Amino acid sequence: MISKLPPELLSHIFSNFETDSETLFSCCLVSREWSVFAVSWLWKKPFHICPTQNRTLLVRTCYKISPLRSPYDKTEEPLFDYASFLQYLDFHEVYEAAWHHYIYSGKWDDLFLLYEEESEESETEESEESDESDEYYESEEPDESDEYYESHESIFNNLLKRKRKRKDDDENWTIEELSQSDVDYFKNEILSITSKLCQLFLLNSNKIISLDLCTSEMENGNNINEEWINIFKLENATSALANIKKFVSGGLYDIQSIINIMINICHDIEILKIFFEDQNELYYSFSNLIKGQKNLKELQIINMEKYKFNEIINSSLSYQSHSLRILDFEDCEFLNNIPFKELSLLQNLESLILINCDIVEYNHQHKSLDFSFPSLKNIHFDMKSLFIEETERLISCSMKLEEISLIGTEIHLSNIFDIIAINGFNIKILDVCIGDHYIKSIIPIFIQCQKLESVSFQMNVLDREEIRISMIDIAKNIPKSLSNLNLMISVNINDIKTFFSHFDGLLKIFGFRTYSYKNINIEEYTKRKCVNYKVVQEEGGGDQHYIIFKK
C-alpha cells in the first residue's frame, strides 16, 4: 500500500531527505515507483550529497551515460537518464569528484611509472627494495574515512610517499619532487574530466536552477580552455540554463563569454554571487546581467574595486529597487563613503551586509544622512572605526531592525549602545564585538528593547569596579523574551553569583569569560527555578564558558 501513495505526497516525503543520500538510496529498493522518485532526488545535486568515499563510483556512473560512454563498454546501460535529473551544477564540486576519481581509479599509477623505473635503476638492492615497495603498496589501502580526504594537497603528498616508500622511510618526499610538466599534466587531466562531466549535464539536464562557475579556490581554474567555454553556446546548453535561479561567478578564465550568453537567456535569476578577479570589462557585463533580471532578490559582491561601485548602482541596481532583499559586500573598497544614500533607493531591502570592507579617500565633509531604509531588518557590519558615525545614523534611520551584528574592535567609547537602545524596540538578535566601553552603557538596551531573544556582547570593560553593580542592573531588567545571553566580558565567580541572585527569569544559555570557573555555585537560583545546569568550556580551552540550563 505504501508504494501507492499519490505522487504529490511522495514528492513531499522525499524532500525531507534531499541531503541524505543513504536514505534515498534505500528508498530506491522499495518499489519501482519509489525508485523513480528517489533517483530524481539523488541526482538533483549528486556531487553535493555524495559521500567522499563514493565519488569514484559516482563518476563511473556518469561515464556510462551517453555521450561519455565508451564504445568498448560492454556493461548494461543505466536504468535511468541520470543527467536529466540534475538541477544544481557546481564546477568546484565536480572538480573535487574528478580529482578523487582520477587518483583512485588506477590512472594515477601511470603518472608514477617513470619515477618507479628510475628508482629501480638507482637503488643498489634493486630486487629486494622493489619487493618491499610492492608489499607496502598492496598492504596500504586508502583510508575511506572523511578525515583521509582533508585536502587535495595532503592526498597528493601521501600518494607520492606511498609510491616511493623505501627502507629509510623518507618523509620529506613532496610534490616539489615531480617535474612541473608532470604536475601540469596531472592537473590538466583532472580539469579535462571535470569539463566532460559539466558538458554531460549542461547538454542533458532538463532544468538547471543553480549554476556555480566560481574557480577562485582552484589553483589552475584559469586554465579552463576555450573548448569548454563553447559548450555554453550549444542550443541544448542554453535551454538548460534558461531557468537558472542562482548563479555564482568568479575566476580568471574567459567568463566574459559566458556572461554575454547568459544576458540573452537568463532573466529569472534570484540569487547572484560575483567574485571580481578580472577588474577590466566585467563590470559592464555584470551590470547588464543584473539589469536584465525580473526578480533579483539577493546580490553578493566580493572583491570589488573602489571606483566601480557607482557604475553598478547607477546602471543596474535601480532596476531591482522593488525586488532586492539582501545586499552583501565582502572585501570591497568604497570611495569617500559607503553609498548609503544610493542604497536607500532599494525600497524593499531587508538585509545589508558589509564584511571586511574599507573606505578610501575618506570624505570627512560628507556627514549628513537625510534618508531611511523603511524595510531594513538586518545589518551585519564588520566595521572600521572610520564609519561608526554612519552606522549609528543608519540604525537611527531604520525603525524595523530585528537583527544587528556589529564587529569593530577598534571602536572605543562610542554612542552605539544608546543609539540601539533608543531605536531598537523591534530588535530580537543583537551581537556586538567592539573595543573599550563601560559595562553600564549596555544597561539601557535591556530596559528599552523588550523583544530581545539572543544577545552577545564582547568588549573590553573599563572600570572593573562597576561590574558587580552593573550585573545587578542587567539581571533586574532582562526582558522575558530573552533566552540566550552571552556577556563575553572578563568576570569572576562572585560577579556571576551576584547576577543569578538577582535574576528571576529563565535562560537557555548564559555565556561569560573567566579563567576560574570550576567553583561556580548558582544552586540557590537553580533550586528556585527548578532547573538543572552544566558549565561548558569552549573547544580548545580558553576563557569562554557557557552555562546551559535544562528544566
Buried (B, 14 or more C-beta within 10 A) or exposed (E): EEEEBEEEEBEEBBEEBBEBBEBBEEBBEEBEBBBBBBBBBBBBBBBBBBEBBBBBEBBEBBBBBEEBBEEEEEEEEBEBBBBBBBBBBBBBBBBBBBBBBBBBBEBBEEBBEEBBEEBEEEBEEEEEBBEBBEEEEEEEEBEEEEEEBEEBEEBBBBBBBBBBBBEEEEEEBEEEEBEEEBBEEBBEBBBBBBBBBBBBBBBBBEBBBBBBBBBBEBEBBBBBEEEBBEBBEEEEBBBBBBBBBBBBBBBBBBBBBBBEBBBEBBBBBBBBBBBBBBEEEBBBBBBBBBBBBEEBBBBBBBBBEBEBBEEBBEBBBEBBEEBBBBBBBBBBBBBBBBBBEBBBBBEBBBBBBBBEBBBEEBEEEEEEBEBBBEBBBBBBBBBBBBBBBBBBBBBBBBBBBBBBBBBBBEBBEBEBBBBBBBBBEBBBBBBBBBBEBBBBBBBBBBBBBBBBBBBBBBBEBBEEEBBBEBBBBBBBBBBEEBBBBBBBBBBBBEBBBBBBBBBEBBBBBBBBBBEEBEEBEBEEBBEEBEBEBEBEEEEEEEBBBBBBBEE
